[in-house]
Amino acid sequence: MNTLSISLNDPVFVKKSNKNAFERFMLRYIRDERDMPFIYLCIKLTLLTIPVAIFLFLPGMFTWWVAAPYLVVLLGVFLGPFVLMLHNTSHRILFKKDYNFMNNYIPWVLGPFFGESPETYFHHHVAMHHPENNMEEDISSTLSYQRDSIIDFFKYFGTFFFYGIVQLSMYFKKKQRPKFIKKTLMGEFSFFLLCISLSFISFKATLVIFIIPFFFVRFAMMAGNWAQHAFIDASDPENCYKNSITCINSVYNKRCFNDGYHIGHHLYPAMHWTDMPHNFEKNIDKYVEEKAVIFEGIDYFFIWFLLVTHSYGYLAKRFVDLGGTFNGKEEIVAFLKERTKKIS
């Protein structure tokens, strides 16, 4: 528990005085030089996924000695950075308009290797979740769930997993956005068709390359969203300071492009990820005034685990009491428990 002030060590942009030839070449095509890390990440992920996929699909070449380490590296090391690259490039396109076709590479080529069906993420997150801001019309809203209950979480996850695409289509129908329905269904069903078709070549390879990542990432995304919107002020649930959280000074922020600044992201969805720490510092008095929930040194997935195991003591230990509002651990625990109650 920290009080009154905080020192940030999360990533910010540092302009390079000497760019290498490759970076100078890529700056002709990308919109913002601050996004060069995405280019390097795309290269790494391409060299990881496509060669392994080709090898495992070759007749007689599948082996768990390759498949198992591949899954560990893909899901344990690169899944988070990929999803947050997809997240950032969904809000702010990576390539300039003259090269707009290149913006399909991340969601349509790399996405399926990480279980992300093309178009679904953009339309669920950018076109639906942000406008609705976790309120009743948000199909991923956490309001009606007891947010420290493992049973309620699996109800939440199950609804999304089995019915989410139908709910999203119904949402866009209600909002009279037929193009969004078409694109969402096209992306979702093209992924399923890909999996079905490749299963006739090698079910084991399809399982490893596409199906397991699909199940894993959908669980991870909903666990993350659950934690991001777990601590809600029932008297003001539409207030971004009071329906979301911020995680600072974490390894997660360094690996995943400052994704911990979720309050700032909901306030300014198009804000560049390198600007988030400065924006937080600039508006810190507002965070204090609104009693925003801030944690230090942990990430959403650990917060999800701490919630469903009722580990409020550790949550209180990592809670940042910026304004010195609370008199000890017990008050913080009571505050956090109140914020996780189901809201009708």
DOLO-414127 format. One record per residue (C-alpha): x, y, z. Coordinates in steps of 0.05 Angstrom, whole numbers, plus 32768, in hexadecimal, padded with zeros to 4 digits. Each point is the difference from the previous one (the first is absolute). Example, Ala and Ser with C-alpha at 12.3 -4.5 7.8 and 13.67 -1.06 7.14 Angstrom:
<vexzas>
xx  yy  zz
80F6  7FA6  809C .
801B  8045  7FF3 .
</vexzas>
This chain:
<vexzas>
xx  yy  zz
8000  8000  8000 .
801D  8043  7FEA .
7FE7  8044  8014 .
7FFE  8048  7FE7 .
8031  7FFB  7FC6 .
801B  7FCD  7FD0 .
803C  7FF9  7FD3 .
7FF3  7FE0  7FBD .
802F  7FD2  7FD9 .
7FD1  7FEA  7FC9 .
8014  8008  7FB6 .
8000  8045  7FE0 .
8019  8015  7FBB .
8049  8012  7FFA .
8012  801B  7FBC .
803B  7FDD  7FE0 .
8033  802F  7FE3 .
801E  7FCB  7FD2 .
7FCF  7FD3  7FDE .
8019  7FC3  7FDA .
7FF3  7FF5  7FB6 .
7FC6  7FD1  800D .
7FDD  8032  802E .
8009  8038  7FCE .
7FE2  7FD3  7FCA .
7FC3  7FEE  802B .
7FF3  8048  8014 .
7FEA  800B  7FB8 .
7FC6  7FD1  800C .
7FEA  8006  8049 .
7FD9  803B  801B .
8025  800A  8042 .
8049  7FF2  800F .
7FED  7FEF  8047 .
7FE1  7FC0  7FE4 .
8041  7FE2  7FE6 .
7FFE  7FCC  8038 .
7FC2  7FE3  7FDC .
8029  7FF6  7FC1 .
8036  7FDA  8025 .
7FCB  7FD7  8024 .
7FDE  7FEF  7FBE .
8042  7FE6  7FE5 .
800D  7FD5  803E .
7FBA  7FE3  7FFF .
8002  7FF1  7FB6 .
8042  7FDB  8008 .
7FE3  7FD9  803B .
7FBB  7FED  7FE6 .
8002  7FF4  7FB5 .
803E  7FD3  7FFD .
7FE8  7FD5  803A .
7FBA  7FFB  7FE2 .
801C  7FEA  7FBD .
802C  7FCC  8021 .
7FC8  7FE3  802C .
7FD0  7FFB  7FC5 .
8032  7FDB  7FD3 .
7FEC  7FB7  7FF9 .
8020  7FD5  8036 .
8024  803A  8021 .
7FD3  800F  803B .
8022  7FF5  8043 .
7FEF  8017  8045 .
804A  800E  800B .
7FF6  803C  7FD3 .
7FB6  800E  800D .
8004  8004  804C .
803A  8031  8005 .
7FE0  8029  7FC9 .
7FC0  8007  8028 .
8026  8012  803F .
8026  8037  7FDC .
7FC4  8019  7FD9 .
7FD0  8003  803A .
8030  800E  8038 .
802E  8033  7FE0 .
7FE0  801F  7FC2 .
7FB4  7FFD  800A .
7FFC  803E  802C .
802C  802C  7FD4 .
7FDA  7FE9  7FC1 .
7FBB  800D  801D .
8015  8045  8017 .
8020  800F  7FBD .
7FBD  7FEC  7FE1 .
7FDD  802C  8033 .
802A  803D  7FF1 .
7FFE  7FF8  7FB5 .
7FB4  7FF8  8004 .
7FFB  8044  8020 .
8037  8021  7FD7 .
8011  7FE0  7FBD .
8049  7FEF  7FF7 .
800B  800E  7FB6 .
7FF2  803F  7FD9 .
7FC0  8004  7FD7 .
8026  7FF7  7FBE .
8015  7FBC  801A .
7FBF  7FEF  8024 .
8000  7FB8  7FE6 .
803C  7FF3  802D .
7FD4  800D  803D .
7FDF  7FBD  7FF3 .
8040  7FDA  8010 .
7FF9  8002  804C .
7FB6  7FEB  8005 .
7FFB  7FD3  7FC3 .
8044  7FDF  7FFB .
801D  7FFF  8046 .
7FBF  8003  8026 .
7FE8  7FB8  7FF3 .
8041  7FE4  801C .
7FEF  8021  8042 .
7FB7  7FE9  7FFF .
7FE7  8044  7FEA .
7FCC  7FF8  7FC9 .
8007  803A  7FCF .
7FD3  803C  800A .
7FE1  7FE6  8041 .
8030  8024  802F .
7FF8  8044  7FDE .
7FB5  7FFD  7FFC .
7FF7  7FE6  8047 .
8032  802D  8021 .
8002  8041  7FD8 .
7FBA  8002  7FE1 .
7FD9  7FE4  803B .
8026  7FFF  8043 .
801B  8047  7FFF .
7FC0  8023  7FEB .
7FD8  7FD9  8035 .
8036  8007  8037 .
7FED  7FC2  8028 .
7FB8  8017  8008 .
7FC1  7FD6  7FF3 .
8005  7FFE  7FB4 .
8048  7FEA  8003 .
7FFC  7FB5  7FF2 .
8040  7FF7  8029 .
7FE7  802A  803A .
8013  7FE7  8045 .
7FCA  8028  8025 .
7FCF  7FC7  800D .
8034  7FD0  801C .
801E  7FF7  8045 .
8046  8011  7FEB .
8026  7FD7  8033 .
7FD9  7FC1  7FF1 .
801F  7FC8  7FD7 .
7FBA  7FE5  7FF1 .
7FEA  8044  7FE5 .
803F  8006  7FD8 .
7FF4  7FBE  7FDD .
7FB8  8015  7FF2 .
801D  803F  7FE1 .
8034  7FDB  7FD8 .
7FCF  7FCB  7FE9 .
7FCF  8034  7FE7 .
8036  8022  7FD8 .
801F  7FC0  7FE6 .
7FC1  7FDD  7FE8 .
7FD2  803B  7FF1 .
802E  803C  7FF7 .
8000  8003  7FB5 .
7FB4  7FFC  7FFF .
7FFB  8037  8034 .
8030  802C  7FD8 .
7FD9  7FF6  7FC0 .
7FBF  8011  8025 .
8021  803E  801D .
8015  8019  7FBB .
7FBB  7FF0  7FE5 .
7FE1  802B  8037 .
8031  8038  7FF0 .
7FF1  7FF9  7FB5 .
8047  7FEF  7FEC .
7FF7  7FC7  7FCD .
8047  8008  7FE5 .
801B  7FF1  8046 .
7FD6  7FC1  8003 .
801A  7FE9  7FBC .
8049  800D  8011 .
7FFB  7FDF  8045 .
7FDF  7FC1  7FE5 .
802F  7FFE  7FC5 .
803D  8001  802E .
7FE3  7FCF  8032 .
7FE8  7FCC  7FCE .
803E  8005  7FD4 .
8028  7FEC  803E .
7FD3  7FC5  800E .
8002  7FEB  7FB7 .
804C  8004  8001 .
8002  7FD2  803D .
7FCF  7FCE  7FE3 .
8024  7FFE  7FBD .
8045  7FF7  801F .
7FE7  7FCA  802F .
7FF9  7FD3  7FC3 .
804A  8009  7FF4 .
8016  7FF8  8048 .
7FD2  8007  803C .
803A  8000  8031 .
8023  8039  7FDC .
7FBF  8027  7FFB .
7FF4  7FF4  804A .
8044  801C  8012 .
8005  8039  7FCE .
7FB9  801B  8003 .
7FCE  7FDE  802F .
8026  8000  8043 .
8014  8049  7FF7 .
7FB7  8011  7FF0 .
7FE6  7FE2  8041 .
803A  801D  8028 .
7FFC  8048  7FE6 .
7FB4  8004  8009 .
8007  7FEB  8048 .
803A  8031  800B .
7FDC  803A  7FE0 .
7FC2  7FF7  802B .
802A  7FF6  803F .
8024  8041  7FEF .
7FBF  8026  7FF2 .
7FE3  7FE5  8041 .
803A  801C  8028 .
8001  8042  7FD9 .
7FB7  800C  8013 .
7FFC  7FDC  8042 .
8000  803B  8031 .
7FC3  802B  7FEF .
7FDF  8037  8027 .
7FB7  7FED  7FFF .
7FEB  8049  8008 .
8027  8016  7FC2 .
800C  7FC3  7FD4 .
8009  8027  7FBF .
803A  8029  801C .
8041  7FE4  7FE1 .
8026  8012  8040 .
7FD0  7FD5  8028 .
7FF1  7FC6  7FD1 .
8047  7FEF  7FEA .
8044  7FF9  8020 .
8049  8013  7FF3 .
803D  7FD4  800B .
8043  8023  8004 .
8049  7FED  8004 .
7FF7  7FB9  7FE9 .
8027  7FD1  7FD4 .
7FBE  7FF8  7FDA .
8002  8049  7FEB .
8046  7FF8  7FE4 .
7FED  7FC1  7FD9 .
7FBA  8016  7FEB .
8006  8049  7FED .
7FE5  8021  803F .
7FBE  7FDA  7FFF .
7FFB  8009  804B .
7FE8  8048  7FF6 .
7FB8  7FEB  7FF4 .
7FDE  803C  801E .
8028  802E  7FD3 .
7FF2  7FD4  7FC5 .
7FB5  8004  800A .
8004  804B  8009 .
802A  8008  7FC2 .
7FFB  7FC2  7FD4 .
802C  801D  7FC9 .
8038  8016  8030 .
8043  7FE1  7FEC .
8019  7FCB  8030 .
8041  8026  800D .
7FD9  803D  8018 .
7FD9  7FDB  8036 .
8031  8007  803B .
8007  804B  7FF4 .
7FB4  8007  7FFA .
7FF8  7FDB  8042 .
8032  802E  8023 .
7FE1  803E  7FE2 .
7FBA  7FED  8019 .
8013  7FDF  8041 .
7FD6  8031  802A .
7FC2  7FE9  7FDA .
8011  7FB8  800F .
8004  8012  804A .
7FBF  8028  7FFE .
7FDA  7FC7  7FDF .
801D  7FCA  802E .
801A  7FDA  7FC4 .
8017  7FB9  800C .
804B  7FFB  7FF2 .
802E  7FC5  800B .
804C  7FFD  7FFB .
802B  7FC7  7FE9 .
7FC9  7FD0  7FEB .
7FD7  7FF4  7FC0 .
7FB8  7FF1  7FEF .
8008  7FB5  7FFE .
801E  7FFE  8045 .
7FC9  802E  8018 .
7FCD  7FD0  7FE2 .
8020  7FC6  8027 .
8003  8029  8041 .
7FB6  8012  7FF8 .
7FE5  7FBA  7FF3 .
802B  7FE5  803A .
7FE8  803A  802D .
8048  8015  800D .
7FED  8046  8015 .
803B  8006  802F .
8031  7FFD  7FC7 .
7FD6  802E  7FD5 .
8001  8032  8039 .
804C  7FF9  8004 .
8006  8012  7FB6 .
7FCB  8037  8004 .
801A  8047  7FF5 .
7FE0  8031  8031 .
8016  803E  7FDB .
7FD9  8031  802B .
800D  7FE0  8042 .
7FB5  7FF4  8004 .
7FFF  7FBF  8026 .
8013  7FF0  8048 .
8022  7FBE  7FF7 .
7FF7  7FBE  7FDD .
7FBB  7FF0  801C .
7FE1  803F  7FE2 .
801F  7FF0  7FBC .
7FE5  7FB9  8002 .
7FBA  8019  8012 .
8003  8033  7FC7 .
8016  7FCB  7FCD .
7FCB  7FCF  8017 .
7FCA  8035  7FF9 .
8016  800E  7FB9 .
7FFA  7FB7  7FEB .
7FB7  7FF8  8013 .
7FCD  7FED  7FCA .
7FDC  803C  7FE5 .
7FB8  7FF8  7FE9 .
</vexzas>
